[in-house]
Amino acid sequence: MIAHLEDLYANPRRSGSRHGGPLAPETMLNVHQIQRAALSGAERAGLVDETPSG
């Protein structure tokens, strides 16, 4: 799962926009907030032992 999270952060910064450029910092913050909320919810539901994002 950690490798997937690393890809989530590395790839969009390089070429994540629909025009092929990097995503804006605000968009990356939105991505982070969404994935953190999803992983926290999975932890609360017992689907994962621990949230890998911290």
C-alpha distance (Angstrom), angle and dihedral (degrees) to the residues before:
residue distance angle dihedral
M1 . . .
I2 3.80 . .
A3 3.82 91.0 .
H4 3.80 89.7 54.3
L5 3.80 90.8 51.5
E6 3.79 91.1 48.9
D7 3.82 89.4 52.3
L8 3.79 90.6 47.4
Y9 3.79 89.9 59.4
A10 3.81 100.1 34.8
N11 3.81 102.7 46.6
P12 3.84 101.6 47.1
R13 3.80 90.8 50.9
R14 3.79 89.2 58.4
S15 3.78 103.4 41.3
G16 3.78 112.1 -15.6
S17 3.79 102.6 127.0
R18 3.78 123.1 93.3
H19 3.82 88.0 -112.7
G20 3.80 92.6 55.5
G21 3.80 97.6 -105.6
P22 3.79 129.4 111.8
L23 3.79 122.0 -73.7
A24 3.79 118.6 -103.7
P25 3.82 117.8 -102.1
E26 3.82 90.5 -112.1
T27 3.80 90.5 54.3
M28 3.81 90.5 50.1
L29 3.81 88.6 51.4
N30 3.81 89.3 52.4
V31 3.82 90.3 50.1
H32 3.80 90.0 50.7
Q33 3.80 93.7 48.8
I34 3.81 92.8 49.0
Q35 3.80 95.2 48.2
R36 3.79 92.1 45.3
A37 3.81 91.6 51.3
A38 3.81 90.9 47.7
L39 3.80 93.3 49.6
S40 3.80 92.5 45.0
G41 3.80 89.5 51.9
A42 3.80 90.5 49.4
E43 3.80 89.6 51.0
R44 3.82 92.0 50.5
A45 3.81 90.0 48.7
G46 3.80 91.1 51.5
L47 3.80 93.9 -115.2
V48 3.82 92.7 123.1
D49 3.79 129.0 26.6
E50 3.77 96.2 -134.6
T51 3.80 136.2 2.3
P52 3.83 104.9 -104.8
S53 3.79 91.9 -157.7
G54 3.78 92.7 65.7
